[in-house]
Amino acid sequence: MEDDKEPPKGFPPGSADHIKQDIYGVGYKRPPKASRFKKGQSGNPKGRPRGVAPDLSLSDEPVLKAAFEATKKTVTIREGGKASTVSIPAALVQSAINDAFKGNARTLGLVFDLMRSASQAHAREVKEIQATWRKYKDDYAEALRDAECNGLSLPTIMPHPDDVIVDDEVGVRFIGPVDEDWHRRMEEAIALRDVLIMQDELDQRSPTRLDGTPLRDPGGALILALTLDRTVPPRLRLSNAQLVHTQMRYQRISKRKLLKALYHAWKAIRRPRPRGFVFPGKAVMVQHLDFIFAFHRAAIDGDIDLEAISRGEFDDNFLDFLTSSFKMEDQPQGLLPSSTVHLQRGGRWMQAHPRH
């Protein structure tokens, strides 16, 4: 029977919360139940918002400005007994690497994190660069094909799409001119190369020089021409067939006409030579090129101070390099350095003559 049922014990569901709210009210640490966080649900599903940097310049932040200016300064560090000047960030990174090699576990972790972040940033940058230059190559290669198919003169594009090399290490490399100055120097090298090939044909027919001394080993002009050919983009280099065809064309010209044509060719590239000029021999040219390449390697390796040389100051290392390298008996007039080089040691000017 219904009257025999026991009355429910306790308060009805939810009545306790209402009683507490009526007694204590709603306030600090007592939000209304309807606005409380639900169990198992985040109160901030979108996460903590990122702070927005204030719209301030470096001049408004003196500490940041000082730190930024400090990154531009350089310091001198010594490694393996050799001093070098590097930027402050580079010096700090190198110091951390040296500390990591000494076994500092905390610094080792920092270096690993830094290198990982740098590698990831570099990879992202390389991919962006590659995508940009691949599109450049495709677009301009198509433009050149269209102009050729329509019989139009090919436009001068810098850099030429064939001179753009998409590289996995740095993103892109250029093996041809990217500006007017580089383009001008490239055209000068090509013009000089072509004149030297003509000069070589005259040298082969000339037993003596202008002053009557015998020409023992002609061929120096051709060596320099082939060296210059390697400095221009591959698309403009002479193939073996083109070189042979050019040489055969000059061989069919009489010596009298060749003298005249060569005289005007030297004038056209603004390097006038007297009629009948004969180029230095092959052995001399090889020695000159060896010197140039050795100088280039020494500069890259840091064995000679190029900045000091530009100021007219020469240390013992450079003087020793010159005296060991200058062993030429002849000089190509006006094309390479003269046989007497003026040097300054300890504030005093001296003359270094090539050894014969």
C-alpha positions, 0 to 999 in steps of 0.5 A, spaced: 500 500 500 502 506 498 501 509 505 506 503 507 512 506 503 517 510 507 518 517 505 524 519 502 530 520 506 535 526 505 533 532 501 530 532 494 536 532 488 539 539 487 536 542 494 542 542 497 545 547 492 539 551 493 540 551 500 547 553 500 546 558 495 540 561 499 545 561 505 551 564 503 549 567 496 553 568 490 560 571 490 568 570 490 569 563 489 562 561 489 559 562 481 552 560 480 551 553 478 549 554 471 556 558 469 560 553 472 565 549 468 562 542 467 565 536 469 570 533 464 570 539 459 575 544 458 573 551 460 578 554 455 577 549 449 581 554 444 587 554 449 591 560 452 591 566 447 598 568 444 600 575 447 600 580 442 607 584 441 606 592 442 607 596 436 613 599 438 620 600 434 627 598 437 628 606 439 622 605 444 625 599 447 632 601 449 634 594 452 632 591 445 636 596 441 642 595 445 642 587 444 640 588 437 646 593 436 651 588 439 649 583 434 653 587 429 659 588 432 665 583 431 670 580 436 677 576 435 677 569 437 683 564 436 682 557 434 688 552 433 693 558 434 690 562 428 686 568 430 680 570 426 674 576 426 667 573 427 660 576 429 658 576 436 652 571 435 657 566 431 662 567 437 657 565 442 655 559 438 662 557 437 663 558 445 657 553 446 659 548 442 666 548 445 663 548 452 659 542 449 665 538 447 668 539 454 662 534 456 657 540 459 651 536 458 646 542 459 650 546 454 650 540 449 642 539 449 642 547 448 647 546 442 643 540 439 636 544 440 639 550 437 642 546 431 635 542 430 631 549 430 637 552 425 636 546 420 629 546 420 629 553 419 634 552 413 630 547 410 624 551 410 627 557 407 631 552 401 624 549 399 621 556 399 627 559 394 627 552 390 619 553 389 620 560 387 626 559 382 623 553 379 617 557 377 622 562 374 626 557 370 619 554 367 616 561 366 622 564 362 624 558 358 617 558 355 618 565 354 624 564 350 621 558 346 615 562 344 620 568 341 624 563 338 618 559 335 615 566 332 622 568 329 622 574 334 629 576 337 631 573 343 630 578 349 636 579 354 634 575 361 638 576 367 639 571 370 638 566 364 633 560 366 639 556 364 644 559 368 639 558 374 641 552 378 636 549 383 640 547 389 639 542 395 644 546 399 642 553 398 636 553 394 639 556 388 646 558 385 647 562 379 652 560 374 651 566 369 650 574 370 644 576 374 646 584 373 648 589 368 655 589 370 656 581 370 653 581 363 658 586 361 664 582 364 661 576 361 661 579 354 668 582 354 671 575 356 667 572 350 670 577 345 677 577 348 676 569 347 674 570 340 680 574 339 685 570 342 683 564 338 685 568 332 691 571 335 693 563 336 693 562 328 697 568 327 702 566 332 702 559 329 705 562 322 710 567 326 717 564 327 719 571 331 716 576 335 716 584 333 723 585 336 726 579 332 727 574 338 724 567 336 718 564 338 719 557 341 713 555 343 707 558 340 700 556 343 699 561 349 694 565 346 690 559 345 691 556 352 688 563 355 682 563 350 680 556 353 681 558 360 676 564 359 672 560 355 671 556 362 669 562 365 662 563 361 656 560 362 656 553 359 650 555 354 655 560 351 662 555 351 665 553 345 664 546 343 670 542 340 667 542 333 665 550 334 673 551 336 675 547 330 671 550 325 673 557 327 680 555 327 679 552 320 676 558 318 682 563 320 687 558 317 684 559 310 685 567 311 692 569 308 697 572 313 696 579 310 688 579 311 689 575 318 694 581 320 689 586 318 683 583 321 687 581 328 689 589 328 682 591 328 679 586 332 684 588 338 682 595 337 674 593 337 675 590 344 679 596 346 686 593 347 690 595 341 696 591 339 701 593 334 700 590 327 704 583 327 704 583 335 705 575 337 703 573 344 707 570 349 709 562 349 705 556 352 710 555 357 710 563 360 702 563 359 702 556 364 706 559 369 702 566 369 695 561 370 699 557 375 700 564 379 693 566 378 690 560 381 695 559 387 693 566 389 686 565 389 687 559 393 691 562 398 686 568 398 681 563 400 685 559 405 687 566 408 694 565 407 694 572 405 691 578 407 687 581 402 684 587 406 692 589 407 694 588 400 688 593 398 691 598 402 698 597 399 701 593 405 704 587 404 706 582 410 712 577 410 707 571 408 705 575 401 712 577 400 714 570 400 708 568 396 710 572 391 718 571 390 716 563 390 711 564 385 714 569 380 719 565 375 716 568 369 721 570 363 716 573 359 709 577 360 703 578 356 703 585 354 697 589 357 693 583 359 697 580 366 701 584 371 707 587 369 714 584 371 716 589 376 711 589 382 712 595 387 711 592 394 711 596 401 714 592 407 714 596 414 712 602 411 718 602 406 717 601 398 721 596 395 721 593 388 720 585 387 723 583 381 721 576 378 727 571 378 729 569 371 
